[in-house]
Amino acid sequence: MRVLIVEDELTVAGAMASALEARGHEVVVARSVQLALGMPRPEVLVADADLSGLSGLDLLEQYRRSGSVPRTVFVSAAPRPEDCQRALRLGAAEFLTKPFRLDELVRAVEDSRAGLEPAFEEIYPATREALDEALRDLAAFALRCGVGPSCRARACTATGEVILNVLVHAFAPGVGLFRLRASVEGRDLVVEVHDAGRGFDGSLIAIEAMADGGGLSRVAALVEDLDLQSHVGHGTTCTLRLGAYRVDFEDSDHVDLSEHDFLTPDTAREVLETLAQAGDEGLFQLSPAMAVVIGRLLAGPDTSRLAAQALRS
């Protein structure tokens, strides 16, 4: 992996770099956040949280504002509780206290990638504009992971209701941040919305009592599982779990195309060949968009051409 170490103690930085290079990682060292910002974005960031001026925490916050975020391991000689809380809010993978063993560092760096399912995480301002942006980001992540349209629609609609609750109830107008995290775990899409706002007494909310037609009721109707954790003064975390249809274009027995966003060349040829031989459009379940695609493929550039001619082209 490409690892960036931001550490102003050269002896410490050299020891960390040697240990990681011995494991085959590509390591670059920067003595300050200013120098690190001029370097390519790493896969893993190892940063001192105690740097004078801008700290490793500030660097991770800068990365978050500009898009992709590396997995991050912070080190500190005397970590303060507020620094640990900030690191957690920013999504750090590990916080090591100096002095630490180099094998602990290696484990923290390598565990940051080992066995992880695809995941997306971003922090947004608590505004209406950010609500739309967050839902587009969530839909794009789910599409990249092969999650079908109906699950994406359910996930984004339910998540929008949760974020709206954050905007209305968690903070004063125009104030605050919320974190959106999504991951694919096996056949499930898991979405988490967290805010550090006012919070409420979570014991007063029962999922079974959400039949009032409000926002949480709509969320519960759209997902397979809804978990709501909140404490007064300490924010709220809402976790949604949805059964995700994972698109598999290699399954030759699968003729339900209603959950596909597009056809690969192989699948397109197979569909056209099947229709040319069987002539039975009822073999396939199609979404309206997919029906348009297959109809145009069948017609070809000249509507008088047969499906077989279109296939050869």
ZIKAPE-V732149 format. One record per residue. N is the residue number from 0. RES is the residue in three letters. PHI is phi in whole degrees, -180 to 180 (none if undefined). Layout:
# ZIKAPE-V732149
n:N res:RES phi:PHI
n:N res:RES phi:PHI
This chain:
# ZIKAPE-V732149
n:0 res:MET phi:none
n:1 res:ARG phi:-86
n:2 res:VAL phi:-118
n:3 res:LEU phi:-110
n:4 res:ILE phi:-104
n:5 res:VAL phi:-114
n:6 res:GLU phi:-154
n:7 res:ASP phi:-89
n:8 res:GLU phi:-89
n:9 res:LEU phi:-63
n:10 res:THR phi:-64
n:11 res:VAL phi:-66
n:12 res:ALA phi:-62
n:13 res:GLY phi:-64
n:14 res:ALA phi:-66
n:15 res:MET phi:-65
n:16 res:ALA phi:-63
n:17 res:SER phi:-62
n:18 res:ALA phi:-64
n:19 res:LEU phi:-77
n:20 res:GLU phi:-65
n:21 res:ALA phi:-64
n:22 res:ARG phi:-92
n:23 res:GLY phi:95
n:24 res:HIS phi:-83
n:25 res:GLU phi:-92
n:26 res:VAL phi:-119
n:27 res:VAL phi:-125
n:28 res:VAL phi:-116
n:29 res:ALA phi:-126
n:30 res:ARG phi:-88
n:31 res:SER phi:-150
n:32 res:VAL phi:-66
n:33 res:GLN phi:-60
n:34 res:LEU phi:-68
n:35 res:ALA phi:-63
n:36 res:LEU phi:-66
n:37 res:GLY phi:-90
n:38 res:MET phi:-104
n:39 res:PRO phi:-59
n:40 res:ARG phi:-65
n:41 res:PRO phi:-84
n:42 res:GLU phi:-79
n:43 res:VAL phi:-132
n:44 res:LEU phi:-109
n:45 res:VAL phi:-116
n:46 res:ALA phi:-137
n:47 res:ASP phi:-78
n:48 res:ALA phi:-81
n:49 res:ASP phi:-110
n:50 res:LEU phi:-61
n:51 res:SER phi:-71
n:52 res:GLY phi:72
n:53 res:LEU phi:-74
n:54 res:SER phi:-100
n:55 res:GLY phi:-59
n:56 res:LEU phi:-64
n:57 res:ASP phi:-65
n:58 res:LEU phi:-63
n:59 res:LEU phi:-63
n:60 res:GLU phi:-64
n:61 res:GLN phi:-63
n:62 res:TYR phi:-60
n:63 res:ARG phi:-62
n:64 res:ARG phi:-68
n:65 res:SER phi:-101
n:66 res:GLY phi:125
n:67 res:SER phi:-61
n:68 res:VAL phi:-122
n:69 res:PRO phi:-74
n:70 res:ARG phi:-63
n:71 res:THR phi:-128
n:72 res:VAL phi:-119
n:73 res:PHE phi:-96
n:74 res:VAL phi:-126
n:75 res:SER phi:-160
n:76 res:ALA phi:-76
n:77 res:ALA phi:-147
n:78 res:PRO phi:-65
n:79 res:ARG phi:-89
n:80 res:PRO phi:-55
n:81 res:GLU phi:-67
n:82 res:ASP phi:-69
n:83 res:CYS phi:-64
n:84 res:GLN phi:-65
n:85 res:ARG phi:-66
n:86 res:ALA phi:-61
n:87 res:LEU phi:-64
n:88 res:ARG phi:-63
n:89 res:LEU phi:-80
n:90 res:GLY phi:92
n:91 res:ALA phi:-63
n:92 res:ALA phi:-82
n:93 res:GLU phi:-158
n:94 res:PHE phi:-133
n:95 res:LEU phi:-101
n:96 res:THR phi:-99
n:97 res:LYS phi:-72
n:98 res:PRO phi:-79
n:99 res:PHE phi:-127
n:100 res:ARG phi:-77
n:101 res:LEU phi:-64
n:102 res:ASP phi:-68
n:103 res:GLU phi:-66
n:104 res:LEU phi:-64
n:105 res:VAL phi:-59
n:106 res:ARG phi:-62
n:107 res:ALA phi:-63
n:108 res:VAL phi:-69
n:109 res:GLU phi:-77
n:110 res:ASP phi:-68
n:111 res:SER phi:-65
n:112 res:ARG phi:-117
n:113 res:ALA phi:-68
n:114 res:GLY phi:70
n:115 res:LEU phi:-82
n:116 res:GLU phi:-77
n:117 res:PRO phi:-56
n:118 res:ALA phi:-144
n:119 res:PHE phi:-131
n:120 res:GLU phi:-151
n:121 res:GLU phi:-156
n:122 res:ILE phi:-111
n:123 res:TYR phi:-128
n:124 res:PRO phi:-71
n:125 res:ALA phi:-81
n:126 res:THR phi:-133
n:127 res:ARG phi:-64
n:128 res:GLU phi:-63
n:129 res:ALA phi:-69
n:130 res:LEU phi:-58
n:131 res:ASP phi:-63
n:132 res:GLU phi:-63
n:133 res:ALA phi:-63
n:134 res:LEU phi:-69
n:135 res:ARG phi:-65
n:136 res:ASP phi:-63
n:137 res:LEU phi:-64
n:138 res:ALA phi:-63
n:139 res:ALA phi:-66
n:140 res:PHE phi:-62
n:141 res:ALA phi:-63
n:142 res:LEU phi:-63
n:143 res:ARG phi:-60
n:144 res:CYS phi:-87
n:145 res:GLY phi:79
n:146 res:VAL phi:-78
n:147 res:GLY phi:-68
n:148 res:PRO phi:-59
n:149 res:SER phi:-67
n:150 res:CYS phi:-68
n:151 res:ARG phi:-61
n:152 res:ALA phi:-65
n:153 res:ARG phi:-63
n:154 res:ALA phi:-63
n:155 res:CYS phi:-70
n:156 res:THR phi:-65
n:157 res:ALA phi:-66
n:158 res:THR phi:-65
n:159 res:GLY phi:-60
n:160 res:GLU phi:-64
n:161 res:VAL phi:-65
n:162 res:ILE phi:-64
n:163 res:LEU phi:-61
n:164 res:ASN phi:-60
n:165 res:VAL phi:-62
n:166 res:LEU phi:-63
n:167 res:VAL phi:-83
n:168 res:HIS phi:-113
n:169 res:ALA phi:-83
n:170 res:PHE phi:-134
n:171 res:ALA phi:-67
n:172 res:PRO phi:-54
n:173 res:GLY phi:77
n:174 res:VAL phi:-124
n:175 res:GLY phi:107
n:176 res:LEU phi:-131
n:177 res:PHE phi:-133
n:178 res:ARG phi:-110
n:179 res:LEU phi:-112
n:180 res:ARG phi:-130
n:181 res:ALA phi:-137
n:182 res:SER phi:-149
n:183 res:VAL phi:-107
n:184 res:GLU phi:-116
n:185 res:GLY phi:65
n:186 res:ARG phi:-100
n:187 res:ASP phi:-112
n:188 res:LEU phi:-100
n:189 res:VAL phi:-115
n:190 res:VAL phi:-122
n:191 res:GLU phi:-127
n:192 res:VAL phi:-116
n:193 res:HIS phi:-126
n:194 res:ASP phi:-132
n:195 res:ALA phi:-107
n:196 res:GLY phi:-88
n:197 res:ARG phi:-63
n:198 res:GLY phi:71
n:199 res:PHE phi:-157
n:200 res:ASP phi:-75
n:201 res:GLY phi:-61
n:202 res:SER phi:-69
n:203 res:LEU phi:-84
n:204 res:ILE phi:-107
n:205 res:ALA phi:-116
n:206 res:ILE phi:-57
n:207 res:GLU phi:-66
n:208 res:ALA phi:-96
n:209 res:MET phi:-93
n:210 res:ALA phi:-99
n:211 res:ASP phi:-94
n:212 res:GLY phi:82
n:213 res:GLY phi:-79
n:214 res:GLY phi:-59
n:215 res:LEU phi:-68
n:216 res:SER phi:-63
n:217 res:ARG phi:-67
n:218 res:VAL phi:-61
n:219 res:ALA phi:-61
n:220 res:ALA phi:-73
n:221 res:LEU phi:-97
n:222 res:VAL phi:-120
n:223 res:GLU phi:-80
n:224 res:ASP phi:-150
n:225 res:LEU phi:-132
n:226 res:ASP phi:-122
n:227 res:LEU phi:-123
n:228 res:GLN phi:-121
n:229 res:SER phi:-151
n:230 res:HIS phi:-140
n:231 res:VAL phi:-57
n:232 res:GLY phi:82
n:233 res:HIS phi:-126
n:234 res:GLY phi:83
n:235 res:THR phi:-139
n:236 res:THR phi:-125
n:237 res:CYS phi:-117
n:238 res:THR phi:-116
n:239 res:LEU phi:-112
n:240 res:ARG phi:-126
n:241 res:LEU phi:-130
n:242 res:GLY phi:-68
n:243 res:ALA phi:-105
n:244 res:TYR phi:-75
n:245 res:ARG phi:-92
n:246 res:VAL phi:-64
n:247 res:ASP phi:-130
n:248 res:PHE phi:-79
n:249 res:GLU phi:-93
n:250 res:ASP phi:-81
n:251 res:SER phi:-69
n:252 res:ASP phi:-89
n:253 res:HIS phi:-90
n:254 res:VAL phi:-116
n:255 res:ASP phi:-87
n:256 res:LEU phi:-98
n:257 res:SER phi:-70
n:258 res:GLU phi:-103
n:259 res:HIS phi:-101
n:260 res:ASP phi:-88
n:261 res:PHE phi:-160
n:262 res:LEU phi:-109
n:263 res:THR phi:-72
n:264 res:PRO phi:-55
n:265 res:ASP phi:-63
n:266 res:THR phi:-67
n:267 res:ALA phi:-61
n:268 res:ARG phi:-63
n:269 res:GLU phi:-65
n:270 res:VAL phi:-63
n:271 res:LEU phi:-66
n:272 res:GLU phi:-63
n:273 res:THR phi:-63
n:274 res:LEU phi:-67
n:275 res:ALA phi:-66
n:276 res:GLN phi:-82
n:277 res:ALA phi:-91
n:278 res:GLY phi:64
n:279 res:ASP phi:-121
n:280 res:GLU phi:-65
n:281 res:GLY phi:-69
n:282 res:LEU phi:-66
n:283 res:PHE phi:-118
n:284 res:GLN phi:-96
n:285 res:LEU phi:-125
n:286 res:SER phi:-76
n:287 res:PRO phi:-55
n:288 res:ALA phi:-65
n:289 res:MET phi:-69
n:290 res:ALA phi:-63
n:291 res:VAL phi:-64
n:292 res:VAL phi:-60
n:293 res:ILE phi:-68
n:294 res:GLY phi:-60
n:295 res:ARG phi:-70
n:296 res:LEU phi:-64
n:297 res:LEU phi:-65
n:298 res:ALA phi:-74
n:299 res:GLY phi:72
n:300 res:PRO phi:-66
n:301 res:ASP phi:-118
n:302 res:THR phi:-63
n:303 res:SER phi:-86
n:304 res:ARG phi:-75
n:305 res:LEU phi:-80
n:306 res:ALA phi:-59
n:307 res:ALA phi:-64
n:308 res:GLN phi:-67
n:309 res:ALA phi:-63
n:310 res:LEU phi:-63
n:311 res:ARG phi:-64
n:312 res:SER phi:-71
